[in-house]
């Protein structure tokens, strides 16, 4: 892949990542605000999940911007950060099993 194609693809990926981060931040703020009005725990979880997704997007932007400087140490740090983000997300996505009561 030549340099101009790589540069174009990186710019496109950065623009999409920036849009995703902005979208998730707005979604998170609105969800948390709606939770305060409605008192819904689900809206709080949805809002916090959006915040965590924004963090993940930020790591992606960091990784794309460092594309020319990838080292083994850098890849380990990125993987560690994304792994921690996924661990944070796990409890937010937990849904209790459906219980059916029969009489």
PyMOL commands that set and color helices and strands:
alter all, ss='L'
color gray80, all
select helices_A, chain A and resi 3-38+41-65+67-69+72-92
alter helices_A, ss='H'
color red, helices_A
deselect
rebuild
show_as cartoon
